[in-house]
Every structure is written in structure tokens, then in C-alpha cells.
């Protein structure tokens, strides 16, 4: 499924391709800062680099997970849908 700037994410998913994606998850998590999203391989590589450098700044770590109910603030990409309806993050709330 394609995701793009300005859209509300309709399902939970895993980002499989994309560039410069920021999301607003405040409706779901209460987090007021934009959350950077990236593909899983890049997230793992950044995490491993942070561990090797003993860097504890977890907020710098991007996430590959897009949650239903969040809004894309910047960027575009494709996600693999993993949960919809009552099984999604929004559906469980």
C-alpha cells in the first residue's frame, strides 16, 4: 500500500520502501514530536551503530512500523499491511 504526505494511515504496517518519512503519532501514543520512519534494514543498521558507539539517544532511532490512525507529515513510500480493523492499533483502542 502506498503512503504519502498528508494521508492518515488506514492500517498497521511495516515500511518496505520510502524516503524521508515523518509521522504524527500523537493521536495514538501522545508523543508530540514527529517520528522518523525508515525501512527495517536501515533501522537495524542504525541501532547497531548506536550500540557500537555506546550512544543512548533512543529518540534518534527510526522505526519501520506505521500505525493506523497516525498521519504522514512528510515523505512517501510503500508499506506492507499487517493488521486492519479490530486487530490494528487503532482498532484495539
C-alpha positions as CSV (number, residue, x, y, z in Angstrom):
1,X,0.0,0.0,0.0
2,X,1.3,3.5,-0.8
3,X,1.7,6.1,1.9
4,X,2.2,9.8,1.1
5,X,2.5,13.2,2.7
6,X,-0.8,14.3,4.3
7,X,-2.6,10.9,4.5
8,X,-3.9,9.2,7.5
9,X,-2.5,5.7,7.8
10,X,-5.6,3.3,7.5
11,X,-3.9,0.1,8.8
12,X,-0.9,-1.1,10.7
13,X,2.1,-1.9,8.6
14,X,5.8,-2.3,8.0
15,X,7.6,0.2,5.8
16,X,9.2,-1.6,2.9
17,X,10.4,1.3,0.8
18,X,10.3,5.1,1.3
19,X,12.2,8.3,1.7
20,X,12.2,11.0,4.4
21,X,9.1,9.8,6.1
22,X,7.9,11.6,9.3
23,X,4.7,10.7,11.1
24,X,2.5,12.3,13.7
25,X,1.5,9.5,16.2
26,X,0.1,11.9,18.8
27,X,-3.4,10.5,18.4
28,X,-2.2,7.0,19.2
29,X,0.7,7.5,21.6
30,X,0.5,11.0,22.9
31,X,4.1,11.6,21.5
32,X,4.1,15.2,20.3
33,X,7.3,15.1,18.3
34,X,7.3,13.8,14.7
35,X,8.5,10.2,14.5
36,X,11.0,9.3,11.8
37,X,10.2,6.1,9.8
38,X,12.6,4.0,7.7
39,X,12.8,0.5,6.3
40,X,13.7,-2.3,8.7
41,X,17.3,-2.8,7.4
42,X,18.2,0.8,7.9
43,X,16.7,0.8,11.4
44,X,18.7,-2.2,12.4
45,X,21.9,-0.8,10.9
46,X,21.4,2.5,12.8
47,X,20.6,0.6,16.1
48,X,23.8,-1.5,15.7
49,X,25.8,1.6,15.0
50,X,24.4,3.3,18.1
51,X,25.2,0.3,20.2
52,X,28.8,0.2,18.9
53,X,29.2,3.8,19.7
54,X,27.6,3.4,23.1
55,X,25.0,6.1,22.1
56,X,21.9,6.0,24.4
57,X,19.8,8.6,22.4
58,X,16.9,6.3,21.6
59,X,14.8,9.2,20.1
60,X,17.3,9.3,17.3
61,X,16.4,5.7,16.3
62,X,13.8,5.5,13.5
63,X,11.1,2.9,13.4
64,X,9.8,0.7,10.5
65,X,6.3,0.4,11.9
66,X,3.4,2.6,10.7
67,X,0.3,2.6,13.0
68,X,-3.3,3.1,11.9
69,X,-4.6,6.5,12.9
70,X,-1.3,8.2,12.5
71,X,-0.7,10.9,9.9
72,X,2.2,11.1,7.4
73,X,3.7,14.6,7.8
74,X,6.5,14.2,5.2
75,X,7.7,11.8,2.6
76,X,6.2,8.9,0.7
77,X,6.7,5.1,0.5
78,X,5.1,1.7,0.5
79,X,4.1,-0.4,3.4
80,X,3.2,-4.0,3.9
81,X,-0.2,-4.1,5.7
82,X,0.0,-6.4,8.8
83,X,-3.2,-5.6,10.7
84,X,-6.6,-4.0,9.9
85,X,-9.8,-3.3,11.7
86,X,-10.1,-4.6,15.3
87,X,-6.6,-6.2,15.1
88,X,-4.9,-2.8,14.3
89,X,-3.5,-0.4,17.0
90,X,-6.4,1.9,16.4
91,X,-9.0,-0.9,16.5
92,X,-7.7,-2.1,19.9
93,X,-8.2,1.4,21.4
